[in-house]
């Protein structure tokens, strides 16, 4: 059990640190708000979980390489629920890019994502689990890539590669062997 005012202060510290990191486009400083042995993870599909274990992995992987290229994105919290008896906090957020569509609206992931935190005392999280709609995230990223306004981790604009023109010889060389052995399956 934790004092309610301590958890409310932790949430305020978290939100302020998030705002600073969004402005800088670097989320690694958030690692200081986790215990040394904290875990942070999320699911990206059946049997596919990402998990950073320990403050250093959280800094370098979850907040570093996994957030690479997302500078200019913001994650405004829509609602936050605090359970001081269990030391847990749940926050619901949006994912909004600074890039704009031709009509002037921002690229935004439809729906809502969230973070579930367990407090570890001392104004640090013991663990965090995120959830988001990977299908909607993918759809927005593909839309942005096609528009040429998605950045890579180094900050350069990422554009979808254009397929190189192929000669008939190149096309034949790339075909897979026929699976049926008689040329009926279309792979031969």
C-alpha positions in Angstrom: 0.0 0.0 0.0 1.3 3.4 -1.0 0.1 6.9 0.0 -2.2 8.3 -2.6 -0.4 11.7 -2.7 2.9 9.9 -3.4 1.4 8.1 -6.4 -0.2 11.3 -7.7 3.2 13.0 -7.5 4.8 10.1 -9.3 2.2 10.5 -12.1 2.9 14.2 -12.3 6.7 13.6 -12.5 6.1 11.0 -15.2 3.9 13.3 -17.3 6.4 16.2 -17.0 9.3 13.9 -17.9 7.3 12.6 -20.9 6.6 16.1 -22.1 10.3 17.0 -21.9 11.3 13.8 -23.8 8.7 14.4 -26.5 10.1 17.9 -27.0 13.7 16.5 -27.4 12.7 13.5 -29.4 14.7 11.3 -26.9 12.9 9.1 -24.4 16.0 7.6 -22.8 16.0 10.0 -19.8 12.7 8.4 -18.7 14.8 5.4 -17.6 15.7 7.3 -14.4 12.0 6.9 -13.3 12.4 3.1 -13.1 13.9 0.9 -10.4 17.2 -0.7 -11.1 15.6 -4.1 -11.6 12.4 -2.9 -13.4 10.9 -4.5 -16.5 9.1 -2.9 -19.4 7.4 -4.7 -22.2 4.6 -5.0 -24.7 3.0 -7.6 -27.0 3.2 -7.3 -30.8 1.3 -10.4 -31.7 0.6 -14.0 -30.7 3.7 -15.3 -28.9 5.6 -12.1 -29.7 6.5 -10.1 -26.7 9.2 -7.4 -26.2 10.7 -7.2 -22.7 13.5 -5.0 -21.4 14.9 -6.2 -18.1 16.7 -3.7 -15.8 17.0 0.1 -16.1 19.9 -0.1 -18.6 17.9 -2.3 -21.0 14.9 0.0 -20.6 17.1 3.0 -21.4 18.9 1.5 -24.4 16.3 -0.8 -25.9 12.7 0.2 -24.9 13.3 3.9 -24.8 16.3 4.0 -27.1 16.3 1.8 -30.2 12.6 0.9 -30.0 11.6 4.6 -30.0 14.2 5.5 -32.6 12.7 7.5 -35.5 9.6 8.5 -33.4 10.9 12.0 -32.7 8.0 14.4 -33.4 5.5 12.0 -32.0 3.5 12.7 -28.9 1.6 10.5 -26.6 -0.9 12.7 -24.8 -2.6 10.9 -21.9 -6.3 10.9 -22.1 -7.1 9.5 -18.6 -5.1 8.1 -15.7 -6.4 5.7 -13.0 -4.5 5.3 -9.7 -4.9 2.4 -7.3 -2.9 3.2 -4.2 -3.8 0.0 -2.4 -2.1 -2.1 -5.0 0.4 0.6 -6.1 -0.8 0.5 -9.7 -1.4 3.1 -12.3 -3.1 2.8 -15.7 -2.8 5.5 -18.3 -4.7 5.7 -21.6 -2.9 7.7 -24.4 -3.1 8.6 -28.0 -0.3 8.4 -30.6 0.0 11.6 -32.6 2.7 12.5 -35.2 3.8 16.1 -35.9 3.7 15.3 -39.6 0.5 16.5 -41.4 -1.7 15.0 -44.1 -2.4 17.1 -47.2 -5.6 18.2 -45.5 -3.7 19.6 -42.6 -4.8 16.9 -40.0 -2.1 15.2 -38.1 -1.2 11.5 -38.6 -2.7 9.8 -35.6 -3.1 6.2 -34.7 -6.8 5.4 -34.4 -8.1 4.1 -31.1 -6.2 4.3 -27.8 -3.1 2.7 -26.3 -2.1 2.5 -22.7 0.4 1.8 -20.1 0.0 -0.2 -16.9 2.5 0.6 -14.2 3.4 -1.0 -10.9 5.0 1.4 -8.5 8.2 0.5 -6.8 8.5 3.3 -4.2 11.0 6.2 -4.2 9.3 7.8 -7.3 10.2 4.9 -9.6 8.2 2.3 -11.5 8.9 -1.4 -10.8 7.3 -2.5 -14.1 5.4 -1.2 -17.1 3.4 -3.0 -19.7 2.0 -1.2 -22.8 -0.7 -2.1 -25.2 -1.7 -0.6 -28.5 -3.4 -1.7 -31.7 -0.5 -2.9 -33.9 -2.8 -3.1 -37.0 -3.7 0.6 -36.7 -0.1 1.6 -36.0 1.1 -0.3 -39.0 -1.6 1.3 -41.2 -0.6 4.8 -40.2 3.2 4.1 -40.7 2.5 2.7 -44.2 0.4 5.7 -45.0 3.2 8.0 -43.8 5.9 6.0 -45.7 3.9 6.3 -48.9 3.6 10.1 -48.3 7.4 10.3 -47.7 7.0 11.8 -44.2 8.2 8.9 -42.0 11.6 9.5 -40.4 14.3 6.9 -39.8 16.1 6.6 -36.5 18.7 9.0 -37.7 16.1 11.6 -38.5 16.2 11.3 -42.3 12.9 11.1 -44.2 12.1 7.5 -45.1 10.5 6.8 -48.4 9.4 3.5 -49.7 11.9 2.0 -52.1 10.8 1.9 -55.7 11.2 -1.5 -57.4 13.9 -1.6 -59.9 12.9 -2.4 -63.5 13.4 -6.0 -64.2 14.3 -7.7 -67.4 12.7 -11.1 -68.2 16.0 -12.8 -67.3 16.1 -11.2 -63.9 12.5 -12.3 -63.2 13.2 -15.9 -64.2 16.3 -16.0 -62.0 14.3 -15.0 -59.0 11.5 -17.6 -59.4 11.3 -20.4 -56.9 11.5 -24.0 -58.1 8.2 -25.5 -58.9 6.7 -27.2 -55.9 4.5 -29.8 -57.8 7.3 -30.9 -60.2 5.0 -30.6 -63.2 4.8 -26.8 -63.6 1.2 -26.6 -62.6 1.6 -24.6 -59.4 2.8 -21.4 -61.1 6.2 -21.4 -59.4 8.1 -23.0 -62.3 
